[in-house]
Amino acid sequence: DRVSVEGYIKDIITNTPVGNATVRILEWHPGILWGAPYSVDKDSCKTDQAGHYSISDYARTKYDYTLKVTGLKYFEDEGYPLTVNSSNRINIVLFPHGYIKTHIINKIDTAKFIEVLFSPYYASEEIFRAGFINTFVLSPAYSDTTIVTTTVGAVQTRLKIQIYPTNYVPDVKVVVDTNIVTRRHDTLYLDRIILR
């Protein structure tokens, strides 16, 4: 039984081709003794400078097959199902990395800990991808700290900083709630001084 797949990989923000990305066919096997299913790389290729990829692979129909795509400075994407005994044409868009380096100075001495949340949005939808850490808890509430997070580049990101004077959630106080626009494949630098 034959599986073939081809298509184009592009940047979702700029719609430009993503060259030299790795496209893999994953063959999924049932878990051992009721364990979680696991995948094996069946075949792979690199995209050309136009973002085009093409894989022809022989497969057994008792397994499921999906695509996984990774590109330098992009969040990986996976889970695209393939149809066995068919030619699959799948175009995929990748979200670019962006980086936020945030310097926080806390001058509220009653804070027990601080929670910093980053929420990127694209087309009004919140985005989550493997490798993106959107929540940091600083405990104790350091008076001066810097954190760096990898987020989605060139989109609007909500930055929310909350102070917890106790261990009880109802006591939380939001001290920063703002929107920022990140940079594609680059670092955005933020300084936030939290006053009484």
N, C-alpha and C positions, 0 to 999 in steps of 0.2 A: 504494500500500500504506500502511496507516495503523498508526501506533503510538500508543497512548494509555497513560498511566500515572498512577496516583493512589495516595495512601496518607497515612501520618502519620509525622512525624519527632518522636522523643522523646529525652529525656535517659536514658541507660542506668542511671544511678545512682538518680534520683528518679522516673523514669517520667512526668515532666511534659512537656507539649508544648514544642517548640522553635519559637517564632514567628520570623518574618522570616529563616528560613534560605533559602539559594538552592539550588534543585534544577535540575540541568542534564542534558539528554540529550546525550551525546557520540556522534558518528558516527565510526567508526573506518575509516581508509583504510590500504591497504598502503603500506609504505615505498617511497621512490623508490630505484631501483637497489639493491634488497636491503637497504635501510635499515630501521630500526625503524618499526613502524606509528605513525601519528599520529592524533590526534583533532581534530574540529572541533565547536564548540558548535552544536547543531542547534536547540535551543529551551531555554527556562528559565522558571522562575517562582519566587515567594517563598511560603513557608508562611504561613498565617494564624495568629492567636493560639492556635488549637486545634492547631497543628502540621500542618494538612492542606495538601496540595499536589495539583495536577491539571494535567497537560499533555496536549494532543492534538496530534499532529505527523504530517505526511506524510513517508514515508521510502521509500527504494529498497531492495529486499531483498538487493542484492548487498553491502551494508555490515552490519557488526555495530554494535549500539547498547548503551550502558551508561548508568547513572545516576551522577552525582557530586553529593554534598551538602556544602555548607559552611555553617557557622553561626558567629556571633560567639562567641569564647571556647570553641569546640569544635574537635576534630580533624576534618579533612575525611574523608569516607568515599566510596569509589568502587568501581566494578567490578561493580555489580549489573546482570546481563544483562537485556535487554529482548527480548521475542518480537515479531517483526514480524507484522502481520495479527492482532493480539490486543490485548485490553485487559489491561494489567498492573496488579496491585495489589501494591505493595511498601511495607511498613512498615519504617522504618530507625531504629536507635538510634545516637546519637552519644555519644562519650566527651568529657566536659568537660575543659577545661584546668585544670591546677593548676600552681602555681609553687613551686619550692624554691630558697631563697637560702641557700647554705651558706658559712659563714665557717670556714676551716681554718687552724689554726696548727700548723705542723710543727716539732717540736723534736728530731727525729731527724736529726742532721747527716750521718749516713752515707747518707742517701737520695739516690739519683741522680735519680729522678723518682717521682712519685706518680700513681696511676691511681684515679679516682673513678668508680664505676659506680652508676647508678640503674636499678632493675628494678621497674616497677609490675606488680601482679597483680590480675586480676579473675576471680572464680570459679575460683581456683587456676591460671589460665592467664596466662602472661606476655604483656603487651600491647606491641605496636609499632605506631606510627602515624606518618605523614609529619609532619615538623616536630618530632618528639621526639628530642632528643639525649641518649643515656643514658650516654655515656662521655666523660670529660675526662681528658686526660693533662697533668700539670703538670710541665714540664721546663725548667729545673732545678726541683728540688723547693723551690718558694718557701716561705719561712718563714711568710708571712702572706698569704693570698689569699682572695678571695670569688668564688664562681661562682653563676650563676643558671641554672636549667634549667626548661623547660616540660615538665610531665609530666602524667599523668592525675590529675585531681582526685578526692578522696574515695575513694581506694583505698589498699591497703597497698603500700608501696614498700620494696624492699630497698636499703639504702645499704651499699655495700662500698667501703672505701678500702684500697688496697694500696701498699706501699712497695717500690721496686726499688733495692737497693743497687748492682746492676750491670746490664748490658744483658741478662743471661741470665734467662729466665723461671723456671727452677727456683729461683732465689734470692729469689723474691717473698715478702714477708711481709705477711699480712693484719693490719691494725692496727685496723680498724673493720668490723664485720659486724652490722648491726642492722636492724630493721624499723621503719618510721615510717608514719603515716597522713597522707596529704596532704589539702589542702583543696580544695573544689570552687570554681573561679573565684577563688581567693585564694592568698596566698603563705604558705608555711610557712618559718619562720626557724630555721636550725640553726647551732650553734657546736660545732666539734669541735677539741679540742686533742690533738694526737698527741704522746705522751711516749715517752721511751726505754723 
